Structure formats: C-alpha cells, structure tokens
Amino acid sequence: MTTTTHRPVLSEAGQTVERHFRMLAGRKRLYTIGGILFMVLAMGGSLWFANESNAGKFFDRLPYLFDFVGQMVPRDGMEIWRAMFDLPSPYDDGSLKYNYPDGRIYFTQSLYMPEYFYKMLETINIALVATLIGFGLGFVLCFLAASNLMTRRWLRFFVRRFMEILRAFPEIVIAGFFLAIFSLGAVPAIIAVAVHTIGALGKMFFEVVENADLKAEEGLRAAGGNWVERVWFGVVPQVLPNFLSYGLLRLEINVRASTIIGAVGGGGIGETLRLSISQTHEAKTLAIILLLFCTIVAVDQFSAWLRRRLVGNQAFEFGRGA
Amino acid sequence: MSIAHDIDGITARHPEIFARSLRKRLTGWLVGAGIVAYLVFAWWFFSIGAVLSGGNWGIAGSYLADWVSYEVRPDFDLKDNHLEISYPRFSPLGANPEPGWVSLKSQTVEIRSESKAVDTDGATSGAGFLGSLDDGGSQDDTDSFLGPVAGADSEAPPQTESETVASKREAVVEASVEVGAAGRVDILPDLVRVTRDGETIVLEIDRGTGVIAPADLPSWASQREPGAKVMAYFGFAGRAEIRDNKVKISRRFLGWENFFFDTRSPFWGRPGSEVASLLLFGPRLQPDISNAALAFDNFVNNSEWQHGDVWLKLLQTIVMAFAGTVLAVIVAFPLSFAAARNIYPSRIANFALKRLFDFLRCVDMLIWALFFTRAFGPGPLAGISAIFFTDTGTFGKLYSETLENIDDKQREGVRSVGASPVVVQRYGVLPQVLPVFLSQALYFWESNTRSATIIGAVGAGGIGLKLWEAMRTNSDWENVAYMVLLILMVVFVFDTISNMLRQRLMGRASGSAH
C-alpha cells in the first residue's frame, strides 16, 4: 500500500519473510495483469468478430437504432391503452395497425377479454403447466440421484447424466421437433419448457436432499420402513419448503422462457410481440411490452413473497439464479 | 399385546400428532385436488387431447430416425420387359451408385422405344428437346431436365437415336433388394415379391392399371384399396412402395452419411486409411494445392454438413454470451456501488438505479433481442446487446444486494487510518465481494451460452438461427443432431470450466451449490 518513510533494519529471518512476501505479491500482480490482458484481448477479438460477422456494422447501424426508437413512439399516449384493452382507435383506417377491437375474445355478447391479456394468460399457463410437470418428474427423479438415499451407484450415475442432458439440451430443438409434429401451438412450448425444467429442478432438488438431515430417515429405517416410506415420511417433509421455493424460482424463469419459445412458434404473447415488432405496430408493441413487464414484475414479486414465507431469507442468498 | 397397548398410550399422550385438526389433514388432499383440477383445466384450455391425437406421429418416428441415420432411395421403373433404376440426384451414394444390397440380373432384350409414352414419365423426348449429348439411354426421369443424367446409365449401354424401331440391348430384367437382414424385395417387370421374416407376398403388376395383391396382406404391408399402391414396411431398415409403374425403395442406414467429404470431393468414398496415406505421401490430387489443404477445404465446405459455417455460427453464439456478459459486468460493477445503500448515501441515486436495474432485467431478453435485431440486423451484435442489457440489470441487482450485505468492520478499519473513499472501497469492500462477483459472472456466462442459442432463433444470429433454419426444412434432422451435439459439448466444457473457477474462487462448498 503506502510506503513508510522510515524503514527499520530487519533481521535475517525478517528479510526472508519480506523476500517471500514480495515474491508472492509480485506473482499475484503478474497473474492479475496477465488476466486483465487476456480479457482485453479476448473482448477485443470477440467484438471485432461480432461486428465483422453481423449483417450490418455497428456504427453504420447505430443511426437506424435511433430511427427505430423514434418509430416506436405512438401517435398519442392513449393509443397504448387502446391497444392494450382493445378499444376502438380514432386513427382506425382498416389496416392491421389500428384494428384493436378485432382481437377481442368474447365470453358473452358484451363481456370480452382483450387479446393481449388472453395471450399473456396463455403464456403464464404454459409456464405453469410446464413447471408443474417439471416439478413432478424432477421430484421423482431427485431421490434416485441423491447419494445419501440411493445406494446403487449405477442408477444414480444414470439418473444424473439423464438430468444433465435434459438440462443442457437446447429448448429450441425440442420445441422445433414438436412443432414439426403438432404444428404451431402451445403444446410444443409446454413440452420444451417442461423437459428443461425436469433437468434443472431435478439437479437442485437432489442437492437439497443430499444436504438433508437423515435422522428421521434412520428412525424409519430402524422401525423397518421400506425405501418409499423412508423417503416420503423421513425426507420429504424436511425438503418440501426448499423444493417449493426452487419451484417458484423456476416459475419466474419459465414465464420468460415460454415467452421466448412463443416467439418461435409456441403461441402466446411472444409470438404476438414478434409479429407486431416486425411490422412496426408501435402502439401494439408498447402495449405488449408494458403488459409483459408488469406480469414479470408481478410474478417475481409474488414468488419472492411466497418464498420468503416458505424458507425465509435463505432463499435469497447467492445461488438463486438457475 | 403390550406393543399395541404402548401405541395406544403414545397416541393418547400426543393427541396433537396423532389426531391432527381437520384442516391440517385436509390440506394435502386439497392441494393435490387443486393441482389435478388445474391440470384438467389446462388440458381443456390448450385442448391438449385434440393436439396430441392430431399430431403427425407417423412422421415423428422417421424424423427421430433421421437424427442418426440416412436413407437411400432407389426407384425401379417397370417397363415392358425390363427395369430402369434411378437414384435421386443428390443421393448420398454419389453419381454412379452400385450398392451391394441391390443385385441385378441383366440380359439382352428387345426394347421398343417409348415415343408413345406409355409410362407416366417417359422422357425419351426430354433429351431430344434439350439437345443434350447424353451418353446413355435417357429414359431416366426428371433428372435429365436439370442436367447430365446420373443414375441408370452404368447399366445400359449407349442407345442409338432410333425413335420408333425396336432395338436389342442389354438391360436389367430382375432386381433384388435386400432390406435389412430379414427383408427382401424381388422386382420383375410384371411381378414383385416382398419377403419379410420368411413370409412372402407376391404382387402382380398390371402395368399402368393397378397392383394385384393377395387378399390377406400381413400386418407389415398395406393397400388402401384394390389396385392401389402397396406399402411394405421393414421397420428401421426401410420400406417399399409398389406402384403400378414403379417400385420405390427407401433403405435406411445407421450413421451420418458423407460426414467428412461430400460426393464431389476426390476423397469421397475412400476408407480412412487411404485418405490418411493420401494426405501424407500421396501424389497431389490437384496440382496447385497440397492434399492436406484440399482435404481441409473439402471438409470445411462439405455441402451437406457445412462444417465451416456451423463452427462459425457456434463461435458467434459463444462470442455473444462472452462479450455480452463481460460488458454487463463492466457496466454493472460501478453502478452497483452507487446503488448500494450502505456505500453511496444518496437515496435518490440508490432508488433510481435499482429501478433501472429492475427495468433492464424485467424487460425480457426476448424483447431486447427482437428490438436489437430490428436495429442492427440479424447477427451477433443484436445478441450481445440483448444479453448486455438484460444482464446489466441482473448483475446490478445481485451486486448491489451483495454489497449491502457486506461486513462493515473491514471498511471501518481502512477508513479509520484516514484512507480516501476510493481506497476504502478498494481495500475495505472489494476483497470481500470480488469472489462473489466473479462467481456470479461465471455462472451467468455459462447460462448465457444456453440463452444465446435460443435468442439466436428469433433472429439474433449464431447457431440458434442455423438450428432453426435446419429444423424448418424438416429434412435435415441429422444436421440438427450434429449441431445439438456441438452445443452440448460446448455447454459441458463451459460448465466444467466455470465450476472449476468458481470452486477456486469460493471454496468447494459454495462453488458446487448450484
């Protein structure tokens, strides 16, 4: 740090210590400088490569970015609300841009649901169903993968690799494959998100199970309980709050994921957003973005509240992302 | 029994455990019933039943098989007294296939020229109007319109340009195709014998009119109505379609065909040892370029597998995740200090920055990706920007939360010796949070590699877009499998690197907790 003006003379042993300290500090500095240099080079190379292989160059396209932002401003502020609630627009010229009431979903003669709310509901339901499926199957698999409950090494190994593959397998491929079978719709999105969820939740679950206290399970074993009874009565009550917490966290992630999958053909709000952005329907786009934003914030807040009730602040320590 | 007595006693002493209130007992069942009711609702809402039954399940099997296998599809055109064999233009067997599983019997027959066009695709005139200098009998179908005829020529010697008169020449009169170990199709101009597992059906061909099949077809063969085409299935090994004028065989083989060299490459079809010896000592195949360079060029530009392009796109995806994450860290790092309540005392700045982070994070990565794709055009720049915007929010939030939870003693200590504010952060705060920051960054780098694949498909470029294009054609599933394998390998490698680095940073316990 700072140097002192007065340097006392050190003994021989002290000099050895000093020399070693300097050596260690010098090596650490070298590593730091090397690391930073490496990062700078890697970043420079990456950005250059990205710019070279992009369809338009960064500085050429920058004006378009601002143009595009300009195009996204609606004719008046009320347009956003009209688009969101499917109210007739004064600018209606019969084109797709202002035909808000066309999308209404009628329940009765006069009671209707605005199109984007319906699409949003669809996306949330995709996420919810996928999370439930993933939770159920992950729940079953995790006990087979936990080293403290499953003594068969090969089965544990197999289940873990299986979950790893489910987790790493690109969702887009699963979605694309089932889109080819079922044609466009929500079912491929549900399958794709659920498959990923099984792997992701299964991994988190078995780590929770491995950290569980096994005294209750030992008691059941001493009383002659079989494997399923031991797991169900000895382990599950202990780990369930954590499981639910992770499940809720997954739900947050899955709402986003199902939006993205929706954009490539899985239905729901994602698809609507992609279409309206690509056709530059500014009021519609902003209405969807606003709706999506509010939904994601609401889901996040709700899940955070519930998780805090379930497991306390422990749920918010680092490692929350998944 | 005393045990039963004890149990009664225990039950009596702990009523709160053995006789729980009705609400507690019912909660589990109610939650279960609620979930079931919701799933029923979802079944109705997405009309899952209808979608599942309406799905094209038959095609699903062949799509799945396409991941790891390929098909060769010879066609046998039935003529008066001989057969003509053709392979599709881009057959994986190359220009002049003579596969071992097709055995042909030839003899000299009298061939009447088909200027009357008995056949649906009699194409003798096709060669004529193009004025092409085809070297063989050009009764081959559509190929002749597109270019030089590839296919059956090897069997048939040059035919003279006689339009009307019959000529004698060598032609194929019988072909037998082995489909798998137990399947076999024998084709004669007026008779087709299909055998599977020792069971044989004989189909008489009434040319141009219909296929006469026996009444009791086995389960592996089918005919919609009398006279219509007959389909015979051989499981994975393939299938045969017998029409009244041709027999189409699809023979499926396990593996990725022409993975290294496509059929136009001089290295194509040679065994590995021969290629290796050519590369090392062989004479130059093209005088101006060494064999190794030629092989590399042929491999990278393989027209079916597009190795070079796939790798470039994969690199784009990796670069997207890397550059996006690093930029987000660089921006979020200083901002998080300003957003942390205990570090920067301005409430307004704290609040404004935290809402900014929330905004960046909650406007989904998809929205950013679509937005920047419109702005920058498809490519990695859009992906980098999308990841950068989303993760600046995420990192800002996580980092400022970490900063608000630090131990204040270290900071106090540095401040008490009179250090300037910057030095206080550097020596009082940074050593505590840096491992956590880096660990979080590594974690997100790895997870962004996966996200970059998905947002690529909506137009942000990279392997995602390539995957999506390959899937849209519905015929390149083997390429999809190849790309998925590459992605899985990359994700696995990054996962390992990131776990390793995190464990070094945070110590074993916390490094492996995710």
Boltz contact constraints between the chains, C-beta under 6 A:
constraints:
  - contact:
      token1: [A, 43]
      token2: [B, 326]
      max_distance: 6.0
  - contact:
      token1: [A, 46]
      token2: [B, 319]
      max_distance: 6.0
  - contact:
      token1: [A, 46]
      token2: [B, 322]
      max_distance: 6.0
  - contact:
      token1: [A, 46]
      token2: [B, 323]
      max_distance: 6.0
  - contact:
      token1: [A, 47]
      token2: [B, 323]
      max_distance: 6.0
  - contact:
      token1: [A, 49]
      token2: [B, 319]
      max_distance: 6.0
  - contact:
      token1: [A, 50]
      token2: [B, 319]
      max_distance: 6.0
  - contact:
      token1: [A, 50]
      token2: [B, 380]
      max_distance: 6.0
  - contact:
      token1: [A, 50]
      token2: [B, 381]
      max_distance: 6.0
  - contact:
      token1: [A, 50]
      token2: [B, 384]
      max_distance: 6.0
  - contact:
      token1: [A, 53]
      token2: [B, 316]
      max_distance: 6.0
  - contact:
      token1: [A, 54]
      token2: [B, 379]
      max_distance: 6.0
  - contact:
      token1: [A, 54]
      token2: [B, 380]
      max_distance: 6.0
  - contact:
      token1: [A, 54]
      token2: [B, 381]
      max_distance: 6.0
  - contact:
      token1: [A, 55]
      token2: [B, 377]
      max_distance: 6.0
  - contact:
      token1: [A, 55]
      token2: [B, 378]
      max_distance: 6.0
  - contact:
      token1: [A, 55]
      token2: [B, 379]
      max_distance: 6.0
  - contact:
      token1: [A, 56]
      token2: [B, 376]
      max_distance: 6.0
  - contact:
      token1: [A, 56]
      token2: [B, 377]
      max_distance: 6.0
  - contact:
      token1: [A, 58]
      token2: [B, 381]
      max_distance: 6.0
  - contact:
      token1: [A, 61]
      token2: [B, 376]
      max_distance: 6.0
  - contact:
      token1: [A, 64]
      token2: [B, 375]
      max_distance: 6.0
  - contact:
      token1: [A, 65]
      token2: [B, 375]
      max_distance: 6.0
  - contact:
      token1: [A, 68]
      token2: [B, 374]
      max_distance: 6.0
  - contact:
      token1: [A, 68]
      token2: [B, 375]
      max_distance: 6.0
  - contact:
      token1: [A, 129]
      token2: [B, 42]
      max_distance: 6.0
  - contact:
      token1: [A, 168]
      token2: [B, 488]
      max_distance: 6.0
  - contact:
      token1: [A, 168]
      token2: [B, 491]
      max_distance: 6.0
  - contact:
      token1: [A, 170]
      token2: [B, 453]
      max_distance: 6.0
  - contact:
      token1: [A, 170]
      token2: [B, 487]
      max_distance: 6.0
  - contact:
      token1: [A, 172]
      token2: [B, 454]
      max_distance: 6.0
  - contact:
      token1: [A, 172]
      token2: [B, 457]
      max_distance: 6.0
  - contact:
      token1: [A, 173]
      token2: [B, 484]
      max_distance: 6.0
  - contact:
      token1: [A, 176]
      token2: [B, 471]
      max_distance: 6.0
  - contact:
      token1: [A, 180]
      token2: [B, 474]
      max_distance: 6.0
  - contact:
      token1: [A, 181]
      token2: [B, 55]
      max_distance: 6.0
  - contact:
      token1: [A, 181]
      token2: [B, 56]
      max_distance: 6.0
  - contact:
      token1: [A, 181]
      token2: [B, 60]
      max_distance: 6.0
  - contact:
      token1: [A, 182]
      token2: [B, 51]
      max_distance: 6.0
  - contact:
      token1: [A, 182]
      token2: [B, 55]
      max_distance: 6.0
  - contact:
      token1: [A, 185]
      token2: [B, 51]
      max_distance: 6.0
  - contact:
      token1: [A, 186]
      token2: [B, 46]
      max_distance: 6.0
  - contact:
      token1: [A, 187]
      token2: [B, 51]
      max_distance: 6.0
  - contact:
      token1: [A, 256]
      token2: [B, 364]
      max_distance: 6.0
  - contact:
      token1: [A, 259]
      token2: [B, 364]
      max_distance: 6.0
  - contact:
      token1: [A, 259]
      token2: [B, 366]
      max_distance: 6.0
  - contact:
      token1: [A, 260]
      token2: [B, 366]
      max_distance: 6.0
  - contact:
      token1: [A, 260]
      token2: [B, 454]
      max_distance: 6.0
  - contact:
      token1: [A, 263]
      token2: [B, 366]
      max_distance: 6.0
  - contact:
      token1: [A, 263]
      token2: [B, 458]
      max_distance: 6.0
  - contact:
      token1: [A, 264]
      token2: [B, 457]
      max_distance: 6.0
  - contact:
      token1: [A, 274]
      token2: [B, 370]
      max_distance: 6.0
  - contact:
      token1: [A, 277]
      token2: [B, 370]
      max_distance: 6.0
  - contact:
      token1: [A, 289]
      token2: [B, 367]
      max_distance: 6.0
  - contact:
      token1: [A, 293]
      token2: [B, 362]
      max_distance: 6.0
  - contact:
      token1: [A, 293]
      token2: [B, 363]
      max_distance: 6.0
  - contact:
      token1: [A, 296]
      token2: [B, 362]
      max_distance: 6.0
  - contact:
      token1: [A, 297]
      token2: [B, 362]
      max_distance: 6.0
  - contact:
      token1: [A, 318]
      token2: [B, 436]
      max_distance: 6.0
  - contact:
      token1: [A, 319]
      token2: [B, 513]
      max_distance: 6.0
  - contact:
      token1: [A, 319]
      token2: [B, 514]
      max_distance: 6.0
